[in-house]
Amino acid sequence: MSTAAAPRALPLFRWGLAALAGVVALIVSLPLLALLAAAGGWTSSARAASSSVNAAALDEWMADDVPGSPLVGLGRVFVAEGVRNGIDPRALVAIARHESVLGTEGSGAGINNAFGWGPAIPFSSWEQNIATVARGLATNYLGRGRTTLADIQPVWAPVGATNDPGDLNSAWVEAVGRFYADLGGDPTLPITLEAQGGALGAGATIGPGGLATPTGGLGTLSGGPGEGTHDYGAWPNNWQSDRAVDISLPFGSPLFAVQAGEIVRIGGDATRFDGRFGGAQLTIESADDAYYYAHLSGIVVGEGDRVALGQLIGFSGAANGVDHLHLGVMRRDPVALAGVG
């Protein structure tokens, strides 16, 4: 039962990722997880065993936990808004699970407010609700040093609040933490993507010639150089389009720098995925090659940044209604670099 401050129209911000270059695995606090299990509700599950953040995984978890939830199918929105604001999307899902049983119970169910935000502000859609809460969390909580669930609770759900006569807020940290742990997050750490390294799954892997695989080996090859929209004679007729592969993988999957280099260009729109050129794009120039990533749902580096081999640079998205990464390579063989079947 939240008493979170009413959200304002505030600009988004880009979060720093210097610490993420070497993060490839989640370090879970075993004593806390044991405590959560003993408290009831949380047990080691198959869902938590594969904790990579992507839209399909979140939708599967929500459908399994609350069949019929109106939030099922909005995994893409949770991922896109979480990434855009530097928040682990799993934390957003966990809060919505506790506050409204994923939009099915409480006053928020009738006003598209899955988070108790405001605490009872009506929204025109669930998508607007998720976007507003992600912005508000980033600015009014994380931006003010309230980064863990324990830090967030005194403002979001203060004990003794007049709208909480049953003292439910006293269990907020434990309850949200239980769902977050089941989703694969670490309730003891900040809920930022930077801190929750487990959101990266296994991280980058090393492929041919000592270069990193762009998706960590995740996905399948669905298009090669000269095929389909990569036709050598078709517009725009450049290496970014012609010398490219498509890698099918879940929306919101982490992407890594194939080679150390500089981010020389960022473009596109990480909120639109319709049409051939949907999503955001970035280009990395290395000492001897260049790499073009397209259809991204989020980018966590900036133009002019230097990136290390295998560093997280963003998250995959979609174009023309198909979830995939488009990877163009100026000189090397893009099929070999893809590192997938």
N, C-alpha and C positions, 0 to 999 in steps of 0.2 A: 504494500500500500504506500505509494510514493507521495512525497510532498515536494518533488523536484520543482525548481524555479521555472516559471513559464519561459519557453524558448523565445529567443529573439532572432531576427534575420541577421545572421552574422556571416562574414566571409569564411570560406574554407581555408585551411592552411596545409602546407606540405610539411611532412615530418621528416626529420633527419634520420639517416640510416647508417652512419659511419660504423656503429657497433654491430650492424647486421652482417658485415662482410664475412665474418668467421662463424656465424651461428648456423648450425645445421641440424640441431636436435633439441628436443625439449627435456629439461631437467626437472623431473617431477618430485615434489616434496612428499616422500612416502609417509612420514608420520601424520601429515594432515589428511592424506587420502585414506589412511587407515581409520582415522577418527571419523571422517565422513561416512565410511562404510559402516562403522559401528553405530553411527547415529541413525542408520536406516536409509533406504532409498538408493544409495549409490553402491554399485558393485562393479567389479571389473567386467567390462562388456566388450563384445565384438565391435560395437560401434566406436568405442574409444580406442580400440587397438589400431584403427586406421584413422589418424587424427588430422590428416592434411586438410587444410581449409580449401574447399571449393563448393560451388553452389549445389552440385548433385549430392555431396555428402551431407550438407545441412538439410536439404529437402528430405533425404532419406531418414535422417535422425528425427526430424519433426513429424514426419508421417508415421514413423514407428512409435513415437512417444505419445502423440496426440492425434490419432486418426480423425480426419475431418477438419483439422485446423485450417482456417483461411490463410494462414501464412505459408502453408505447404505450396511450393511452386515459386516462392519469393526468395529462394536461396540466392539468386543472382543479385537481388536488391540488397540483401544483407552483406554480400561480398563486396559489391561495388561501393556502397556507402561506408562500410567499415574500412576498406582499403583507402578510400578517398580521405578519410579522417584519421588514419593511423591507428584504428581500433581493430582488434581481433574480432571478426564477425561472429565467432562462437560466443563471445561475451554478450553481444547484442541478443542473440538467440536465447541464451541462458536467462537474461533479465526478463525477456518477454515470456519465457516459460513460467517463471515464478510469478510475475505480476498479473498475468491474465490467462494462464494455461494456454499460451500461444494464441491469444485472441478469442478464446471460446468461453471465458467466464469473467464475471465482474462487470463493472460499469463500462470498462473500455471496449467490451465486445460489441456494443451497439454504436460506438462512436469512432471506430477504427483507431483505437488507442491501446496498443498491446503492452505499453510500458508503464501505464499509470502516470503519464507525463503531464505535469501541470498542477494538480494531479488528474484533472478530468477534462482536458482540452479535446474537443472534437476535431477530427481530421477528415478530409475529403476522401482519403484512400489510405490503405495500409502502407503503400509505397511512400506517401508523403510523411506518414508517421515515422517510418524507419529512418528516412533521410533527416528529418528534423531532430530526432533523438540522437542520431550519430553526430550531427553538428553540435548539438547542445552538450553532449558528453565531452566532445573534443575541446570545446571552448570553455565551458563553465566548470568542468571537473578536471580533465587531464591538463588543460592549460593553466590550471591553478594549483597543480601539484597533487590533486586527488586522483591517483592513478590505480590504486588497488581497490578491490571490492570493499575491504575494511575502511579505506579512506572515503569511498563514495557513500557508504551507507549513512553516516551521520547527517548528510545533507539530503540525500535522495529519500531515505526512509528513516527519519529520526525517531528514536525511542521516546515514547511519551507524547507523540503528535496527537492533536485533538481528533484527527480523522482516523485514528487507530486505537479505538477503545479496547480491542482485544489483544493489544501488545504484539501484533504479528511482526512489527518491524524489528523486534529484538532477534528474530530468527532470519533476517534478510540475508546476511553474509553467508550463513551456513546453507540456506536453501539455494541461493543463486550459485554458490560455490559448488554444491552438489551437482547441479545441472551442468555447470561449466566443466567440471572434472569429467563427467560422463561424455561430454563432447570432445574431450581430449585436451582441454586447457588446464593451466596450473592456477588454482585460485589464490595462491600466495603471492604471485607476481603481478606487476601492473598488467592491465588488460590491453596494452598496446601491442601491435604486431612486432615492434622492436624488441619488447621483452619476452613475448610468447614465441620463442624461436621454434617451437614445435609446429607452428602454423606452416613451416616450410617443409614439413614431411622429412624425407631423407636428405634434402638439399641437393646441390649440384653433384653430378658424377663426372668423371673424367673419361672422355672418349678418344677418338683418333688424334694422334699427334700431340697428346697432352693437353687438348682443349676441353673445356667443359661442355656438357650437353645442355642445350637451352632449356629443357624441361625436366632435367634430372632423370631422364630416361622414361618419363611418363608419356603415354599417348601412342598413337599409331600413325604411320605415314598415310596421308590421304590424297596427296597430289605432289608431283615432282616438276622439275624444270621443263618448260615447254608444254606442259599439260594444262588443259582447261583455261582458266583465266591467266595462266602463266605463258600463254602462247607467245612464241618469239616474235610473231608479226603483229600482235595486238597492242593497242595503246595500254599503258604509257611507254612500252617498249624500252625499258631500262633494266639494269641488273637487279634492282629491288623487286621487280615483278617477274622477269624472265628466269633469273638464276635463283629460284626460290622453291621451297617446299611448304606444304601445309601439314601441320601436325594436329590431328584431332585429339582433344583432351578436355576434361571438364572445365567449364567456365570458372574463372577465379583461381586456376592452378598457378603456383609460383614459377617465375621465369628467371633465368640466370645469364650472366654475361659469359658468352662463349670464350672470350679472350679479354685480357686486360686492355684497357684503352680509355678513350674519352667519349662522353656523350656529346655528339656534335649537333644533334637536332631532335626536338620533340614536337610532335604535331598531332592533329586529329582531335577527337572528342571521346573521352572515356565514358561518356554517358549515353552515347548513341551507337547502336550496333546494326542498324538497318543499312542495306546497300553493300556494294562491293568493298567500300573503304571504311566500314564501320570500326569504331573503337579508336584508341590512341595508337600512335606510332613513335618509335625512337630509333636512332641510328648510333651505333658504336663504331668508332674508327680506332683500329689497333695500329701497331707499327707496320704491319704488312697486309692488312685486309680491312674490310668493313662489313658490318652486320646490321640488317634492317629487320626490326620486330614490328609486326602490325596486328591490329584488332585487339589491343590490350584493354582490360577493364580497369587497370590502375598502374601508375608509374610512380616509383618511390625514389627516383634520382632526378637530377636537374641538368639542364644544358650546361656544359662546361665541366661537369663532375668527372673525376677520374674514377674508374671502377676496376676492381680486382678480378682476376680469373675466378669464375663461379659465384660472383657476388649477386645477391638478389637485386633485380632491377625493376620488377613489376609483376603483374598478374595477367593471365590470359583472359580473352574475352570471346567475341564472336563477330561474324559478318554474314550478311545474307541469311540470317537465321541459323547458322551453323557454328557451334562452339569449336574454335581452333586457333592455333597460332600460325601466322604466315611469317616465315623466316627467309629473308633474302641474304645471299652471301656474294660479295663482289668477286672473289678470286677462288676460294676453296670450293670443294664439292659439298653443296648443301645437303645432299642425301646422306653422305657419310657423317657430316656434323650433327645431323638430327639425333642420332643415337637411339632411334626407336625402330620397331619392326615395320 
